[in-house]
Amino acid sequence: MSETTTIRVSRQTHGRITRLAAQRHETVDQTVDRALRALRQLSMGHELNTELTSDEETWLNAELG
């Protein structure tokens, strides 16, 4: 593991992260990293699922050339 720092979480959250990491046979750092990646992917999915703006539709329908 590279350089580390401390983040404050509730005891309940700490316990949940620790148990999940143990279940997955990985470190807490790996579990948190995986969770953050999943949240980013979920956010991107929601963004991609929104309706296009009129400008975006115009750009997508523009002729090449």
Distance bins in CASP14 RR format, pairs under 12 A and 6 or more apart:
PFRMAT RR
TARGET T0000
AUTHOR 0000-0000-0000
RMODE 2
METHOD distances of the structure
MODEL  1
1 26 0 0 0 0 0 1 0 0 0 0 0
1 27 1 0 0 1 0 0 0 0 0 0 0
1 28 0 0 0 0 0 1 0 0 0 0 0
1 29 1 0 1 0 0 0 0 0 0 0 0
1 30 0 0 0 0 1 0 0 0 0 0 0
1 32 0 0 0 0 0 1 0 0 0 0 0
1 33 0 0 0 0 0 1 0 0 0 0 0
2 29 0 0 0 0 1 0 0 0 0 0 0
2 33 0 0 0 0 0 1 0 0 0 0 0
3 29 0 0 0 0 0 1 0 0 0 0 0
4 27 0 0 0 0 0 1 0 0 0 0 0
4 28 0 0 0 0 0 1 0 0 0 0 0
4 29 1 0 0 1 0 0 0 0 0 0 0
4 32 0 0 0 0 0 1 0 0 0 0 0
5 29 0 0 0 0 0 1 0 0 0 0 0
6 14 0 0 0 0 0 1 0 0 0 0 0
6 28 0 0 0 0 0 1 0 0 0 0 0
7 13 0 0 0 0 1 0 0 0 0 0 0
7 14 0 0 0 0 1 0 0 0 0 0 0
7 17 0 0 0 0 0 1 0 0 0 0 0
7 28 0 0 0 0 0 1 0 0 0 0 0
7 29 0 0 0 0 0 1 0 0 0 0 0
7 32 0 0 0 0 1 0 0 0 0 0 0
7 36 0 0 0 0 0 1 0 0 0 0 0
8 14 0 0 0 0 1 0 0 0 0 0 0
9 15 0 0 0 0 1 0 0 0 0 0 0
9 16 0 0 0 0 1 0 0 0 0 0 0
9 17 1 0 0 1 0 0 0 0 0 0 0
9 18 0 0 0 0 0 1 0 0 0 0 0
9 28 0 0 0 0 0 1 0 0 0 0 0
9 32 0 0 0 0 1 0 0 0 0 0 0
9 35 0 0 0 0 0 1 0 0 0 0 0
10 16 0 0 0 0 1 0 0 0 0 0 0
10 17 0 0 0 0 0 1 0 0 0 0 0
11 17 0 0 0 0 0 1 0 0 0 0 0
11 18 0 0 0 0 0 1 0 0 0 0 0
12 18 0 0 0 0 0 1 0 0 0 0 0
12 19 0 0 0 0 0 1 0 0 0 0 0
13 19 0 0 0 0 0 1 0 0 0 0 0
13 20 0 0 0 0 0 1 0 0 0 0 0
13 28 0 0 0 0 0 1 0 0 0 0 0
13 31 0 0 0 0 0 1 0 0 0 0 0
13 32 0 0 0 0 0 1 0 0 0 0 0
13 35 0 0 0 0 0 1 0 0 0 0 0
14 20 0 0 0 0 0 1 0 0 0 0 0
14 21 0 0 0 0 0 1 0 0 0 0 0
14 28 0 0 0 0 1 0 0 0 0 0 0
14 31 0 0 0 0 0 1 0 0 0 0 0
14 32 0 0 0 0 0 1 0 0 0 0 0
15 21 0 0 0 0 1 0 0 0 0 0 0
15 22 0 0 0 0 1 0 0 0 0 0 0
15 23 0 0 0 0 0 1 0 0 0 0 0
15 28 0 0 0 0 1 0 0 0 0 0 0
15 31 0 0 0 0 0 1 0 0 0 0 0
16 22 0 0 0 0 0 1 0 0 0 0 0
16 23 0 0 0 0 0 1 0 0 0 0 0
16 28 0 0 0 0 0 1 0 0 0 0 0
16 31 0 0 0 0 1 0 0 0 0 0 0
16 32 0 0 0 0 0 1 0 0 0 0 0
16 35 0 0 0 0 0 1 0 0 0 0 0
17 23 0 0 0 0 0 1 0 0 0 0 0
17 24 0 0 0 0 0 1 0 0 0 0 0
17 26 0 0 0 0 0 1 0 0 0 0 0
17 27 0 0 0 0 0 1 0 0 0 0 0
17 28 1 0 1 0 0 0 0 0 0 0 0
17 29 0 0 0 0 1 0 0 0 0 0 0
17 30 0 0 0 0 0 1 0 0 0 0 0
17 31 1 0 1 0 0 0 0 0 0 0 0
17 32 1 0 0 1 0 0 0 0 0 0 0
17 33 0 0 0 0 0 1 0 0 0 0 0
17 34 0 0 0 0 0 1 0 0 0 0 0
17 35 0 0 0 0 1 0 0 0 0 0 0
17 36 0 0 0 0 0 1 0 0 0 0 0
18 24 0 0 0 0 0 1 0 0 0 0 0
18 26 0 0 0 0 0 1 0 0 0 0 0
18 27 0 0 0 0 0 1 0 0 0 0 0
18 28 1 0 0 1 0 0 0 0 0 0 0
18 29 0 0 0 0 0 1 0 0 0 0 0
18 31 0 0 0 0 1 0 0 0 0 0 0
18 32 0 0 0 0 0 1 0 0 0 0 0
19 28 0 0 0 0 0 1 0 0 0 0 0
19 31 0 0 0 0 1 0 0 0 0 0 0
20 26 0 0 0 0 1 0 0 0 0 0 0
20 27 0 0 0 0 0 1 0 0 0 0 0
20 28 0 0 0 0 1 0 0 0 0 0 0
20 30 0 0 0 0 0 1 0 0 0 0 0
20 31 1 0 1 0 0 0 0 0 0 0 0
20 32 0 0 0 0 1 0 0 0 0 0 0
20 34 0 0 0 0 1 0 0 0 0 0 0
20 35 0 0 0 0 1 0 0 0 0 0 0
20 38 0 0 0 0 0 1 0 0 0 0 0
21 27 1 0 0 1 0 0 0 0 0 0 0
21 28 1 0 1 0 0 0 0 0 0 0 0
21 29 0 0 0 0 1 0 0 0 0 0 0
21 30 1 0 0 1 0 0 0 0 0 0 0
21 31 1 0 1 0 0 0 0 0 0 0 0
21 32 0 0 0 0 1 0 0 0 0 0 0
21 33 0 0 0 0 0 1 0 0 0 0 0
21 34 0 0 0 0 1 0 0 0 0 0 0
21 35 0 0 0 0 0 1 0 0 0 0 0
22 28 0 0 0 0 1 0 0 0 0 0 0
22 30 0 0 0 0 0 1 0 0 0 0 0
22 31 0 0 0 0 1 0 0 0 0 0 0
23 31 0 0 0 0 1 0 0 0 0 0 0
24 30 1 0 0 1 0 0 0 0 0 0 0
24 31 1 0 0 1 0 0 0 0 0 0 0
24 32 0 0 0 0 0 1 0 0 0 0 0
24 33 0 0 0 0 0 1 0 0 0 0 0
24 34 0 0 0 0 1 0 0 0 0 0 0
24 35 0 0 0 0 0 1 0 0 0 0 0
25 31 0 0 0 0 0 1 0 0 0 0 0
26 32 0 0 0 0 0 1 0 0 0 0 0
26 33 0 0 0 0 1 0 0 0 0 0 0
26 34 1 0 0 1 0 0 0 0 0 0 0
26 35 0 0 0 0 0 1 0 0 0 0 0
27 33 0 0 0 0 1 0 0 0 0 0 0
27 34 0 0 0 0 0 1 0 0 0 0 0
28 34 0 0 0 0 0 1 0 0 0 0 0
28 35 0 0 0 0 0 1 0 0 0 0 0
29 35 0 0 0 0 0 1 0 0 0 0 0
29 36 0 0 0 0 0 1 0 0 0 0 0
30 36 0 0 0 0 0 1 0 0 0 0 0
30 37 0 0 0 0 0 1 0 0 0 0 0
31 37 0 0 0 0 0 1 0 0 0 0 0
31 38 0 0 0 0 0 1 0 0 0 0 0
32 38 0 0 0 0 0 1 0 0 0 0 0
32 39 0 0 0 0 0 1 0 0 0 0 0
33 39 0 0 0 0 0 1 0 0 0 0 0
33 40 0 0 0 0 0 1 0 0 0 0 0
34 40 0 0 0 0 0 1 0 0 0 0 0
34 41 0 0 0 0 0 1 0 0 0 0 0
35 41 0 0 0 0 0 1 0 0 0 0 0
35 42 0 0 0 0 0 1 0 0 0 0 0
36 42 0 0 0 0 0 1 0 0 0 0 0
36 43 0 0 0 0 0 1 0 0 0 0 0
37 43 0 0 0 0 0 1 0 0 0 0 0
37 44 0 0 0 0 0 1 0 0 0 0 0
38 44 0 0 0 0 0 1 0 0 0 0 0
38 45 0 0 0 0 0 1 0 0 0 0 0
39 45 0 0 0 0 0 1 0 0 0 0 0
39 46 0 0 0 0 0 1 0 0 0 0 0
40 46 0 0 0 0 0 1 0 0 0 0 0
40 47 0 0 0 0 0 1 0 0 0 0 0
41 47 0 0 0 0 0 1 0 0 0 0 0
41 48 0 0 0 0 0 1 0 0 0 0 0
42 48 0 0 0 0 0 1 0 0 0 0 0
42 49 0 0 0 0 0 1 0 0 0 0 0
43 49 0 0 0 0 0 1 0 0 0 0 0
43 50 0 0 0 0 0 1 0 0 0 0 0
44 50 0 0 0 0 0 1 0 0 0 0 0
47 56 0 0 0 0 0 1 0 0 0 0 0
48 56 0 0 0 0 0 1 0 0 0 0 0
50 56 0 0 0 0 1 0 0 0 0 0 0
51 57 0 0 0 0 1 0 0 0 0 0 0
52 58 0 0 0 0 1 0 0 0 0 0 0
52 59 0 0 0 0 1 0 0 0 0 0 0
52 60 1 0 0 1 0 0 0 0 0 0 0
52 61 0 0 0 0 0 1 0 0 0 0 0
53 59 0 0 0 0 1 0 0 0 0 0 0
53 60 0 0 0 0 0 1 0 0 0 0 0
54 60 0 0 0 0 0 1 0 0 0 0 0
54 61 0 0 0 0 0 1 0 0 0 0 0
55 61 0 0 0 0 0 1 0 0 0 0 0
55 62 0 0 0 0 0 1 0 0 0 0 0
56 62 0 0 0 0 0 1 0 0 0 0 0
END
